């Protein structure tokens, strides 16, 4: 018996899947695949599809089924085709074991002396079952800290936030269990995060500020309310310290209870949106799969959570010189001057991977690199795939 994979009901309506989107299978797409622990829907779809963000079409979401199934490690996926020749993934159900046939043995009757039946005291027992975690769209452990704690603030926002004014130890500290004081009337029992202001992010295209990147120093819980009308600060007990907590660290509420989505509605970004990678979470210049980057497009540009964008890089510039074509970067100054502007070729951009936007600010966004054929770099272009 074979059952179709049906995913979360939140994906029953998918207006972004255009009729024109035709599934293109990879040439080496397997006929079957066994789901492994740690797999994501993106990983699995990448095995079968050239455009993995079209995975809902491959899985064939069915809005008419009220109790959708998920896929789990150990499930066997099989690639089949429907009546129209469209590819589809299904899950093969585990075969039900056939009942064991035991031959009946008739023994001669034996007379047994009557005896008292033993008394057995029964107590309820729980049957232990190993619960498997369903496969998610993306590795949530990678992006969860950024969803919960990452912020890009304007100077106006920074000026309105409370901050740490000191501690009970009288100096900076990076240990748990000490108290800090904040110049605001905070809510007792509520949890807050503390940040230091890092660099200002400048848009390389406009030279305008995208905001200030703030980095987490620690978290704390309010144990005593303040009263700033008489200049009495609130008291917080530090329960985790990522780095030194100092006077001046900004204080912001933690997004408690924020639900991390098991599934992201992934869609191709609007073709009109074109930006570039301006920063990486590791502050490196090159980065690969499952690294987090910042792009200089956000809500003001109609970018949305779940937008998939292609990473593009323009091929090195070439100029035609008297001695033949040369890369502009290594051509002599004389060759560049004598070749003229018309001698430079308009080199094409080549795709080298994809990113998915998972957090959107006004002017910028955080994105996860889904795959790359070569390391991505700062200033690489991102656009609709």
BALOBA-1460 file (C-alpha; in Angstrom, 3 decimals):
// residues 385
<rec num="1" residu="x" x="0.000" y="0.000" z="0.000"/>
<rec num="2" residu="x" x="1.351" y="3.401" z="-0.969"/>
<rec num="3" residu="x" x="0.422" y="6.722" z="0.580"/>
<rec num="4" residu="x" x="1.082" y="10.191" z="-0.781"/>
<rec num="5" residu="x" x="3.114" y="12.651" z="1.234"/>
<rec num="6" residu="x" x="0.928" y="15.414" z="2.583"/>
<rec num="7" residu="x" x="2.532" y="18.295" z="4.450"/>
<rec num="8" residu="x" x="1.424" y="20.986" z="6.872"/>
<rec num="9" residu="x" x="-1.995" y="22.551" z="6.378"/>
<rec num="10" residu="x" x="-0.419" y="25.977" z="6.379"/>
<rec num="11" residu="x" x="0.727" y="25.288" z="2.843"/>
<rec num="12" residu="x" x="-2.636" y="24.357" z="1.392"/>
<rec num="13" residu="x" x="-2.883" y="27.613" z="-0.529"/>
<rec num="14" residu="x" x="0.152" y="28.383" z="-2.648"/>
<rec num="15" residu="x" x="-0.646" y="31.314" z="-4.949"/>
<rec num="16" residu="x" x="3.011" y="31.794" z="-5.765"/>
<rec num="17" residu="x" x="3.221" y="28.504" z="-7.666"/>
<rec num="18" residu="x" x="2.554" y="29.702" z="-11.167"/>
<rec num="19" residu="x" x="1.085" y="27.374" z="-13.738"/>
<rec num="20" residu="x" x="4.115" y="28.057" z="-15.896"/>
<rec num="21" residu="x" x="6.456" y="26.559" z="-13.282"/>
<rec num="22" residu="x" x="7.412" y="23.214" z="-14.786"/>
<rec num="23" residu="x" x="9.333" y="20.772" z="-12.653"/>
<rec num="24" residu="x" x="12.758" y="19.996" z="-14.086"/>
<rec num="25" residu="x" x="14.289" y="16.820" z="-12.679"/>
<rec num="26" residu="x" x="18.020" y="16.453" z="-12.196"/>
<rec num="27" residu="x" x="19.589" y="14.107" z="-14.711"/>
<rec num="28" residu="x" x="20.837" y="11.876" z="-11.900"/>
<rec num="29" residu="x" x="17.600" y="11.958" z="-9.866"/>
<rec num="30" residu="x" x="17.215" y="8.550" z="-8.175"/>
<rec num="31" residu="x" x="14.120" y="6.373" z="-8.402"/>
<rec num="32" residu="x" x="14.019" y="5.899" z="-4.633"/>
<rec num="33" residu="x" x="15.537" y="7.626" z="-1.624"/>
<rec num="34" residu="x" x="15.603" y="6.698" z="2.069"/>
<rec num="35" residu="x" x="15.138" y="9.712" z="4.349"/>
<rec num="36" residu="x" x="18.065" y="10.145" z="6.732"/>
<rec num="37" residu="x" x="18.256" y="11.873" z="10.102"/>
<rec num="38" residu="x" x="19.195" y="15.514" z="9.559"/>
<rec num="39" residu="x" x="17.637" y="15.718" z="6.085"/>
<rec num="40" residu="x" x="15.506" y="18.742" z="5.239"/>
<rec num="41" residu="x" x="12.867" y="19.102" z="2.544"/>
<rec num="42" residu="x" x="15.290" y="21.382" z="0.715"/>
<rec num="43" residu="x" x="18.034" y="18.721" z="0.819"/>
<rec num="44" residu="x" x="15.696" y="16.027" z="-0.465"/>
<rec num="45" residu="x" x="14.186" y="18.242" z="-3.156"/>
<rec num="46" residu="x" x="17.691" y="19.246" z="-4.301"/>
<rec num="47" residu="x" x="18.389" y="15.582" z="-5.008"/>
<rec num="48" residu="x" x="15.441" y="15.431" z="-7.407"/>
<rec num="49" residu="x" x="14.836" y="18.995" z="-8.697"/>
<rec num="50" residu="x" x="16.889" y="21.611" z="-10.516"/>
<rec num="51" residu="x" x="14.745" y="24.234" z="-8.727"/>
<rec num="52" residu="x" x="14.311" y="22.903" z="-5.173"/>
<rec num="53" residu="x" x="12.094" y="25.825" z="-4.086"/>
<rec num="54" residu="x" x="9.328" y="24.224" z="-6.176"/>
<rec num="55" residu="x" x="9.257" y="21.305" z="-3.732"/>
<rec num="56" residu="x" x="5.512" y="21.684" z="-2.910"/>
<rec num="57" residu="x" x="4.686" y="20.711" z="-6.506"/>
<rec num="58" residu="x" x="6.863" y="17.627" z="-6.203"/>
<rec num="59" residu="x" x="5.193" y="16.636" z="-2.932"/>
<rec num="60" residu="x" x="1.708" y="17.422" z="-4.277"/>
<rec num="61" residu="x" x="0.041" y="19.135" z="-1.325"/>
<rec num="62" residu="x" x="-3.603" y="18.109" z="-1.071"/>
<rec num="63" residu="x" x="-5.999" y="20.601" z="0.590"/>
<rec num="64" residu="x" x="-8.773" y="18.023" z="0.786"/>
<rec num="65" residu="x" x="-7.054" y="15.876" z="3.398"/>
<rec num="66" residu="x" x="-7.619" y="17.103" z="6.941"/>
<rec num="67" residu="x" x="-5.040" y="14.894" z="8.668"/>
<rec num="68" residu="x" x="-1.815" y="15.387" z="6.694"/>
<rec num="69" residu="x" x="1.149" y="13.068" z="7.144"/>
<rec num="70" residu="x" x="4.732" y="14.170" z="7.580"/>
<rec num="71" residu="x" x="7.845" y="12.371" z="6.465"/>
<rec num="72" residu="x" x="10.322" y="10.930" z="8.929"/>
<rec num="73" residu="x" x="13.832" y="9.454" z="8.889"/>
<rec num="74" residu="x" x="13.668" y="5.922" z="7.540"/>
<rec num="75" residu="x" x="10.774" y="6.613" z="5.151"/>
<rec num="76" residu="x" x="11.326" y="5.361" z="1.608"/>
<rec num="77" residu="x" x="10.510" y="7.958" z="-1.061"/>
<rec num="78" residu="x" x="9.706" y="6.811" z="-4.583"/>
<rec num="79" residu="x" x="9.647" y="8.942" z="-7.731"/>
<rec num="80" residu="x" x="6.563" y="8.236" z="-9.855"/>
<rec num="81" residu="x" x="4.663" y="10.014" z="-12.628"/>
<rec num="82" residu="x" x="0.984" y="10.906" z="-12.845"/>
<rec num="83" residu="x" x="-1.352" y="10.583" z="-15.843"/>
<rec num="84" residu="x" x="-0.003" y="13.848" z="-17.315"/>
<rec num="85" residu="x" x="3.596" y="12.676" z="-16.992"/>
<rec num="86" residu="x" x="4.343" y="15.046" z="-14.089"/>
<rec num="87" residu="x" x="6.850" y="13.755" z="-11.499"/>
<rec num="88" residu="x" x="5.631" y="13.137" z="-7.980"/>
<rec num="89" residu="x" x="7.199" y="11.855" z="-4.765"/>
<rec num="90" residu="x" x="5.319" y="9.357" z="-2.651"/>
<rec num="91" residu="x" x="6.135" y="7.525" z="0.550"/>
<rec num="92" residu="x" x="6.067" y="3.775" z="0.521"/>
<rec num="93" residu="x" x="4.215" y="2.528" z="3.562"/>
<rec num="94" residu="x" x="5.913" y="-0.152" z="5.585"/>
<rec num="95" residu="x" x="4.472" y="-3.542" z="4.616"/>
<rec num="96" residu="x" x="2.238" y="-5.064" z="7.257"/>
<rec num="97" residu="x" x="3.740" y="-8.298" z="8.593"/>
<rec num="98" residu="x" x="1.870" y="-11.429" z="7.582"/>
<rec num="99" residu="x" x="0.390" y="-13.389" z="10.485"/>
<rec num="100" residu="x" x="2.547" y="-16.333" z="11.490"/>
<rec num="101" residu="x" x="0.855" y="-19.680" z="10.922"/>
<rec num="102" residu="x" x="1.521" y="-22.111" z="13.775"/>
<rec num="103" residu="x" x="0.489" y="-25.743" z="13.196"/>
<rec num="104" residu="x" x="-1.932" y="-27.032" z="15.798"/>
<rec num="105" residu="x" x="-0.525" y="-29.820" z="17.953"/>
<rec num="106" residu="x" x="-3.056" y="-32.091" z="19.716"/>
<rec num="107" residu="x" x="-1.647" y="-33.677" z="22.841"/>
<rec num="108" residu="x" x="-3.282" y="-36.515" z="24.784"/>
<rec num="109" residu="x" x="-5.185" y="-35.431" z="27.891"/>
<rec num="110" residu="x" x="-3.235" y="-35.510" z="31.132"/>
<rec num="111" residu="x" x="-4.844" y="-35.640" z="34.544"/>
<rec num="112" residu="x" x="-3.435" y="-32.976" z="36.847"/>
<rec num="113" residu="x" x="-4.119" y="-32.651" z="40.531"/>
<rec num="114" residu="x" x="-6.061" y="-29.467" z="41.338"/>
<rec num="115" residu="x" x="-4.038" y="-26.662" z="42.878"/>
<rec num="116" residu="x" x="-4.598" y="-23.120" z="43.923"/>
<rec num="117" residu="x" x="-4.207" y="-20.447" z="41.274"/>
<rec num="118" residu="x" x="-1.390" y="-17.997" z="42.039"/>
<rec num="119" residu="x" x="-2.407" y="-14.427" z="42.744"/>
<rec num="120" residu="x" x="-0.638" y="-11.920" z="40.483"/>
<rec num="121" residu="x" x="-0.773" y="-8.233" z="41.308"/>
<rec num="122" residu="x" x="-0.921" y="-6.126" z="38.159"/>
<rec num="123" residu="x" x="0.271" y="-2.543" z="37.933"/>
<rec num="124" residu="x" x="-0.131" y="-0.216" z="34.958"/>
<rec num="125" residu="x" x="2.931" y="0.182" z="32.744"/>
<rec num="126" residu="x" x="3.703" y="2.646" z="29.982"/>
<rec num="127" residu="x" x="4.869" y="1.330" z="26.650"/>
<rec num="128" residu="x" x="7.916" y="3.265" z="25.539"/>
<rec num="129" residu="x" x="7.938" y="4.449" z="21.950"/>
<rec num="130" residu="x" x="10.758" y="6.238" z="20.204"/>
<rec num="131" residu="x" x="9.317" y="9.401" z="18.732"/>
<rec num="132" residu="x" x="10.930" y="10.507" z="15.504"/>
<rec num="133" residu="x" x="11.186" y="14.156" z="14.611"/>
<rec num="134" residu="x" x="9.586" y="15.026" z="11.262"/>
<rec num="135" residu="x" x="11.677" y="16.489" z="8.469"/>
<rec num="136" residu="x" x="11.643" y="20.302" z="8.345"/>
<rec num="137" residu="x" x="12.113" y="22.639" z="5.394"/>
<rec num="138" residu="x" x="15.454" y="23.994" z="6.622"/>
<rec num="139" residu="x" x="17.843" y="23.349" z="9.552"/>
<rec num="140" residu="x" x="16.122" y="25.474" z="12.202"/>
<rec num="141" residu="x" x="19.051" y="25.225" z="14.613"/>
<rec num="142" residu="x" x="21.107" y="27.366" z="12.218"/>
<rec num="143" residu="x" x="18.656" y="30.251" z="11.857"/>
<rec num="144" residu="x" x="16.817" y="30.144" z="15.216"/>
<rec num="145" residu="x" x="19.356" y="32.384" z="17.040"/>
<rec num="146" residu="x" x="19.061" y="35.017" z="14.304"/>
<rec num="147" residu="x" x="15.257" y="34.916" z="14.341"/>
<rec num="148" residu="x" x="15.174" y="35.334" z="18.115"/>
<rec num="149" residu="x" x="18.129" y="37.610" z="18.820"/>
<rec num="150" residu="x" x="19.364" y="39.323" z="15.657"/>
<rec num="151" residu="x" x="18.530" y="43.018" z="15.242"/>
<rec num="152" residu="x" x="19.415" y="45.781" z="12.817"/>
<rec num="153" residu="x" x="18.621" y="49.099" z="14.485"/>
<rec num="154" residu="x" x="18.503" y="52.688" z="13.316"/>
<rec num="155" residu="x" x="20.094" y="55.442" z="15.380"/>
<rec num="156" residu="x" x="16.604" y="56.643" z="16.315"/>
<rec num="157" residu="x" x="15.720" y="53.196" z="17.691"/>
<rec num="158" residu="x" x="18.974" y="52.989" z="19.648"/>
<rec num="159" residu="x" x="18.325" y="56.378" z="21.251"/>
<rec num="160" residu="x" x="14.986" y="55.182" z="22.670"/>
<rec num="161" residu="x" x="16.199" y="51.910" z="24.243"/>
<rec num="162" residu="x" x="17.135" y="51.451" z="27.929"/>
<rec num="163" residu="x" x="20.631" y="50.266" z="28.758"/>
<rec num="164" residu="x" x="22.753" y="48.720" z="31.494"/>
<rec num="165" residu="x" x="24.154" y="51.342" z="33.886"/>
<rec num="166" residu="x" x="26.179" y="49.037" z="36.151"/>
<rec num="167" residu="x" x="26.291" y="45.790" z="38.132"/>
<rec num="168" residu="x" x="26.475" y="44.562" z="41.713"/>
<rec num="169" residu="x" x="30.113" y="43.586" z="41.106"/>
<rec num="170" residu="x" x="31.129" y="47.077" z="40.081"/>
<rec num="171" residu="x" x="32.868" y="45.985" z="36.875"/>
<rec num="172" residu="x" x="32.254" y="44.250" z="33.578"/>
<rec num="173" residu="x" x="31.684" y="40.512" z="33.776"/>
<rec num="174" residu="x" x="31.153" y="37.504" z="31.524"/>
<rec num="175" residu="x" x="29.822" y="35.077" z="34.132"/>
<rec num="176" residu="x" x="26.280" y="34.037" z="35.008"/>
<rec num="177" residu="x" x="24.508" y="34.793" z="38.264"/>
<rec num="178" residu="x" x="25.434" y="38.438" z="38.858"/>
<rec num="179" residu="x" x="23.041" y="41.376" z="38.874"/>
<rec num="180" residu="x" x="22.874" y="44.290" z="36.460"/>
<rec num="181" residu="x" x="20.928" y="47.527" z="36.754"/>
<rec num="182" residu="x" x="18.916" y="49.100" z="33.945"/>
<rec num="183" residu="x" x="17.665" y="52.687" z="33.638"/>
<rec num="184" residu="x" x="14.039" y="51.782" z="32.965"/>
<rec num="185" residu="x" x="10.910" y="50.521" z="34.732"/>
<rec num="186" residu="x" x="11.099" y="46.894" z="33.616"/>
<rec num="187" residu="x" x="8.491" y="44.191" z="34.271"/>
<rec num="188" residu="x" x="9.422" y="41.733" z="37.080"/>
<rec num="189" residu="x" x="9.725" y="38.149" z="35.851"/>
<rec num="190" residu="x" x="10.163" y="39.174" z="32.222"/>
<rec num="191" residu="x" x="13.275" y="38.116" z="30.290"/>
<rec num="192" residu="x" x="15.468" y="40.560" z="28.402"/>
<rec num="193" residu="x" x="18.515" y="40.367" z="26.149"/>
<rec num="194" residu="x" x="21.501" y="42.699" z="26.269"/>
<rec num="195" residu="x" x="23.420" y="43.904" z="23.217"/>
<rec num="196" residu="x" x="26.399" y="45.999" z="22.308"/>
<rec num="197" residu="x" x="26.267" y="48.199" z="19.232"/>
<rec num="198" residu="x" x="28.546" y="46.850" z="16.528"/>
<rec num="199" residu="x" x="29.346" y="48.414" z="13.175"/>
<rec num="200" residu="x" x="27.074" y="50.556" z="11.063"/>
<rec num="201" residu="x" x="26.129" y="48.753" z="7.847"/>
<rec num="202" residu="x" x="26.496" y="51.005" z="4.797"/>
<rec num="203" residu="x" x="24.743" y="50.185" z="1.542"/>
<rec num="204" residu="x" x="27.558" y="49.917" z="-1.050"/>
<rec num="205" residu="x" x="25.161" y="50.980" z="-3.802"/>
<rec num="206" residu="x" x="23.808" y="54.165" z="-2.192"/>
<rec num="207" residu="x" x="26.377" y="54.916" z="0.562"/>
<rec num="208" residu="x" x="23.417" y="55.283" z="2.942"/>
<rec num="209" residu="x" x="23.034" y="53.578" z="6.312"/>
<rec num="210" residu="x" x="21.107" y="50.311" z="6.471"/>
<rec num="211" residu="x" x="21.294" y="50.365" z="10.268"/>
<rec num="212" residu="x" x="23.525" y="49.314" z="13.141"/>
<rec num="213" residu="x" x="24.189" y="45.637" z="13.708"/>
<rec num="214" residu="x" x="23.868" y="44.796" z="17.423"/>
<rec num="215" residu="x" x="25.364" y="41.664" z="18.964"/>
<rec num="216" residu="x" x="24.074" y="39.666" z="21.899"/>
<rec num="217" residu="x" x="26.080" y="39.863" z="25.128"/>
<rec num="218" residu="x" x="23.721" y="37.956" z="27.420"/>
<rec num="219" residu="x" x="20.221" y="37.368" z="28.745"/>
<rec num="220" residu="x" x="18.699" y="38.150" z="32.132"/>
<rec num="221" residu="x" x="15.442" y="38.143" z="34.075"/>
<rec num="222" residu="x" x="14.009" y="41.078" z="35.996"/>
<rec num="223" residu="x" x="13.957" y="40.324" z="39.726"/>
<rec num="224" residu="x" x="13.131" y="43.808" z="41.005"/>
<rec num="225" residu="x" x="11.197" y="46.595" z="39.336"/>
<rec num="226" residu="x" x="12.671" y="50.049" z="39.170"/>
<rec num="227" residu="x" x="11.136" y="53.475" z="39.628"/>
<rec num="228" residu="x" x="12.791" y="55.980" z="37.368"/>
<rec num="229" residu="x" x="10.649" y="58.809" z="38.749"/>
<rec num="230" residu="x" x="12.988" y="58.657" z="41.761"/>
<rec num="231" residu="x" x="15.999" y="57.510" z="39.695"/>
<rec num="232" residu="x" x="15.847" y="53.912" z="40.968"/>
<rec num="233" residu="x" x="16.934" y="51.404" z="38.263"/>
<rec num="234" residu="x" x="15.456" y="47.961" z="37.678"/>
<rec num="235" residu="x" x="17.467" y="44.908" z="38.740"/>
<rec num="236" residu="x" x="18.074" y="41.907" z="36.480"/>
<rec num="237" residu="x" x="19.733" y="38.585" z="37.285"/>
<rec num="238" residu="x" x="21.989" y="37.414" z="34.453"/>
<rec num="239" residu="x" x="21.254" y="33.806" z="33.446"/>
<rec num="240" residu="x" x="23.552" y="33.590" z="30.428"/>
<rec num="241" residu="x" x="26.532" y="35.625" z="29.264"/>
<rec num="242" residu="x" x="27.847" y="35.222" z="25.718"/>
<rec num="243" residu="x" x="30.572" y="37.826" z="26.157"/>
<rec num="244" residu="x" x="31.455" y="40.625" z="28.553"/>
<rec num="245" residu="x" x="28.400" y="42.555" z="29.723"/>
<rec num="246" residu="x" x="29.247" y="46.215" z="30.143"/>
<rec num="247" residu="x" x="27.619" y="49.482" z="31.090"/>
<rec num="248" residu="x" x="25.912" y="50.913" z="28.034"/>
<rec num="249" residu="x" x="24.715" y="47.563" z="26.667"/>
<rec num="250" residu="x" x="21.255" y="47.992" z="25.143"/>
<rec num="251" residu="x" x="18.354" y="46.107" z="26.740"/>
<rec num="252" residu="x" x="15.530" y="44.617" z="24.654"/>
<rec num="253" residu="x" x="12.754" y="42.103" z="25.432"/>
<rec num="254" residu="x" x="13.393" y="38.550" z="24.257"/>
<rec num="255" residu="x" x="10.901" y="37.249" z="21.716"/>
<rec num="256" residu="x" x="9.511" y="34.760" z="24.216"/>
<rec num="257" residu="x" x="7.085" y="32.236" z="22.854"/>
<rec num="258" residu="x" x="7.939" y="33.085" z="19.262"/>
<rec num="259" residu="x" x="7.108" y="30.024" z="17.218"/>
<rec num="260" residu="x" x="9.856" y="28.908" z="14.889"/>
<rec num="261" residu="x" x="8.174" y="27.628" z="11.740"/>
<rec num="262" residu="x" x="8.804" y="23.987" z="10.889"/>
<rec num="263" residu="x" x="8.064" y="24.892" z="7.299"/>
<rec num="264" residu="x" x="8.761" y="28.022" z="5.297"/>
<rec num="265" residu="x" x="6.572" y="28.977" z="2.386"/>
<rec num="266" residu="x" x="9.303" y="29.273" z="-0.215"/>
<rec num="267" residu="x" x="8.779" y="31.250" z="-3.386"/>
<rec num="268" residu="x" x="10.850" y="32.808" z="-6.112"/>
<rec num="269" residu="x" x="11.586" y="36.459" z="-5.296"/>
<rec num="270" residu="x" x="10.027" y="39.236" z="-7.362"/>
<rec num="271" residu="x" x="12.134" y="39.633" z="-10.542"/>
<rec num="272" residu="x" x="12.189" y="43.404" z="-9.946"/>
<rec num="273" residu="x" x="14.220" y="42.940" z="-6.738"/>
<rec num="274" residu="x" x="17.965" y="43.039" z="-7.237"/>
<rec num="275" residu="x" x="20.462" y="43.543" z="-4.432"/>
<rec num="276" residu="x" x="23.768" y="42.267" z="-3.128"/>
<rec num="277" residu="x" x="25.374" y="40.530" z="-0.165"/>
<rec num="278" residu="x" x="26.726" y="43.206" z="2.177"/>
<rec num="279" residu="x" x="27.725" y="41.205" z="5.268"/>
<rec num="280" residu="x" x="28.087" y="37.682" z="6.619"/>
<rec num="281" residu="x" x="27.282" y="36.518" z="10.133"/>
<rec num="282" residu="x" x="30.864" y="35.271" z="10.494"/>
<rec num="283" residu="x" x="32.311" y="38.567" z="9.186"/>
<rec num="284" residu="x" x="34.204" y="36.592" z="6.556"/>
<rec num="285" residu="x" x="34.678" y="37.531" z="2.920"/>
<rec num="286" residu="x" x="33.750" y="34.117" z="1.527"/>
<rec num="287" residu="x" x="31.037" y="31.762" z="2.736"/>
<rec num="288" residu="x" x="29.250" y="28.568" z="1.764"/>
<rec num="289" residu="x" x="26.190" y="26.423" z="2.344"/>
<rec num="290" residu="x" x="24.140" y="27.052" z="5.512"/>
<rec num="291" residu="x" x="25.948" y="30.297" z="6.339"/>
<rec num="292" residu="x" x="23.902" y="33.392" z="7.161"/>
<rec num="293" residu="x" x="24.353" y="36.598" z="5.161"/>
<rec num="294" residu="x" x="22.776" y="40.053" z="5.041"/>
<rec num="295" residu="x" x="21.478" y="41.544" z="1.795"/>
<rec num="296" residu="x" x="20.703" y="45.204" z="1.133"/>
<rec num="297" residu="x" x="17.027" y="44.717" z="0.344"/>
<rec num="298" residu="x" x="14.141" y="44.553" z="2.802"/>
<rec num="299" residu="x" x="10.480" y="45.321" z="3.415"/>
<rec num="300" residu="x" x="10.822" y="48.670" z="1.655"/>
<rec num="301" residu="x" x="11.668" y="46.711" z="-1.497"/>
<rec num="302" residu="x" x="8.763" y="44.225" z="-1.050"/>
<rec num="303" residu="x" x="11.097" y="41.389" z="-0.037"/>
<rec num="304" residu="x" x="9.343" y="38.680" z="1.993"/>
<rec num="305" residu="x" x="10.255" y="35.834" z="4.321"/>
<rec num="306" residu="x" x="10.628" y="32.693" z="2.206"/>
<rec num="307" residu="x" x="11.823" y="34.506" z="-0.927"/>
<rec num="308" residu="x" x="14.442" y="32.455" z="-2.761"/>
<rec num="309" residu="x" x="17.086" y="34.428" z="-4.646"/>
<rec num="310" residu="x" x="19.878" y="33.399" z="-6.960"/>
<rec num="311" residu="x" x="23.461" y="34.381" z="-6.120"/>
<rec num="312" residu="x" x="25.055" y="35.851" z="-9.241"/>
<rec num="313" residu="x" x="28.583" y="37.033" z="-9.957"/>
<rec num="314" residu="x" x="29.772" y="38.954" z="-12.980"/>
<rec num="315" residu="x" x="32.615" y="37.286" z="-14.834"/>
<rec num="316" residu="x" x="35.970" y="39.116" z="-14.726"/>
<rec num="317" residu="x" x="36.150" y="42.131" z="-17.048"/>
<rec num="318" residu="x" x="37.954" y="41.643" z="-20.366"/>
<rec num="319" residu="x" x="39.319" y="44.380" z="-22.638"/>
<rec num="320" residu="x" x="40.454" y="44.078" z="-26.235"/>
<rec num="321" residu="x" x="44.021" y="45.352" z="-26.643"/>
<rec num="322" residu="x" x="46.461" y="45.508" z="-29.556"/>
<rec num="323" residu="x" x="47.986" y="42.278" z="-28.308"/>
<rec num="324" residu="x" x="44.601" y="40.569" z="-27.944"/>
<rec num="325" residu="x" x="41.969" y="40.194" z="-25.198"/>
<rec num="326" residu="x" x="43.214" y="40.611" z="-21.646"/>
<rec num="327" residu="x" x="41.631" y="40.613" z="-18.239"/>
<rec num="328" residu="x" x="41.192" y="44.238" z="-17.236"/>
<rec num="329" residu="x" x="42.583" y="43.605" z="-13.752"/>
<rec num="330" residu="x" x="45.977" y="42.523" z="-15.116"/>
<rec num="331" residu="x" x="46.142" y="44.599" z="-18.310"/>
<rec num="332" residu="x" x="48.795" y="47.303" z="-18.311"/>
<rec num="333" residu="x" x="47.759" y="50.894" z="-17.783"/>
<rec num="334" residu="x" x="48.881" y="51.703" z="-21.333"/>
<rec num="335" residu="x" x="46.691" y="48.926" z="-22.780"/>
<rec num="336" residu="x" x="43.704" y="50.140" z="-20.779"/>
<rec num="337" residu="x" x="44.222" y="53.741" z="-21.920"/>
<rec num="338" residu="x" x="44.744" y="52.915" z="-25.595"/>
<rec num="339" residu="x" x="41.977" y="50.331" z="-25.837"/>
<rec num="340" residu="x" x="39.194" y="52.866" z="-25.198"/>
<rec num="341" residu="x" x="35.895" y="52.331" z="-23.421"/>
<rec num="342" residu="x" x="34.312" y="50.503" z="-26.354"/>
<rec num="343" residu="x" x="36.973" y="47.794" z="-26.175"/>
<rec num="344" residu="x" x="35.680" y="46.459" z="-22.843"/>
<rec num="345" residu="x" x="33.323" y="43.511" z="-23.129"/>
<rec num="346" residu="x" x="30.040" y="43.368" z="-21.239"/>
<rec num="347" residu="x" x="30.708" y="40.105" z="-19.418"/>
<rec num="348" residu="x" x="27.736" y="38.000" z="-18.290"/>
<rec num="349" residu="x" x="26.674" y="37.154" z="-14.748"/>
<rec num="350" residu="x" x="26.796" y="33.496" z="-13.751"/>
<rec num="351" residu="x" x="24.660" y="31.832" z="-11.081"/>
<rec num="352" residu="x" x="26.579" y="30.122" z="-8.287"/>
<rec num="353" residu="x" x="23.898" y="29.286" z="-5.717"/>
<rec num="354" residu="x" x="20.705" y="30.293" z="-3.917"/>
<rec num="355" residu="x" x="19.724" y="31.974" z="-0.667"/>
<rec num="356" residu="x" x="16.411" y="32.060" z="1.196"/>
<rec num="357" residu="x" x="15.301" y="35.122" z="3.148"/>
<rec num="358" residu="x" x="14.233" y="34.229" z="6.698"/>
<rec num="359" residu="x" x="14.153" y="37.616" z="8.475"/>
<rec num="360" residu="x" x="13.221" y="40.979" z="6.959"/>
<rec num="361" residu="x" x="14.060" y="44.456" z="8.238"/>
<rec num="362" residu="x" x="13.027" y="47.732" z="6.625"/>
<rec num="363" residu="x" x="16.118" y="48.215" z="4.471"/>
<rec num="364" residu="x" x="17.900" y="44.847" z="4.700"/>
<rec num="365" residu="x" x="17.272" y="41.141" z="5.285"/>
<rec num="366" residu="x" x="18.941" y="38.051" z="6.694"/>
<rec num="367" residu="x" x="19.213" y="35.066" z="4.355"/>
<rec num="368" residu="x" x="20.485" y="31.501" z="4.544"/>
<rec num="369" residu="x" x="22.722" y="30.160" z="1.786"/>
<rec num="370" residu="x" x="20.996" y="27.013" z="0.556"/>
<rec num="371" residu="x" x="23.631" y="25.800" z="-1.886"/>
<rec num="372" residu="x" x="26.671" y="27.066" z="-3.772"/>
<rec num="373" residu="x" x="28.835" y="25.686" z="-6.550"/>
<rec num="374" residu="x" x="31.688" y="27.903" z="-5.313"/>
<rec num="375" residu="x" x="32.121" y="30.154" z="-2.262"/>
<rec num="376" residu="x" x="29.889" y="33.232" z="-2.234"/>
<rec num="377" residu="x" x="31.504" y="36.612" z="-1.591"/>
<rec num="378" residu="x" x="30.673" y="40.064" z="-0.349"/>
<rec num="379" residu="x" x="29.078" y="42.205" z="-3.091"/>
<rec num="380" residu="x" x="27.791" y="39.165" z="-5.001"/>
<rec num="381" residu="x" x="24.461" y="40.022" z="-6.631"/>
<rec num="382" residu="x" x="21.198" y="38.442" z="-5.448"/>
<rec num="383" residu="x" x="18.176" y="38.401" z="-7.726"/>
<rec num="384" residu="x" x="15.213" y="36.258" z="-8.737"/>
<rec num="385" residu="x" x="16.338" y="32.748" z="-9.784"/>
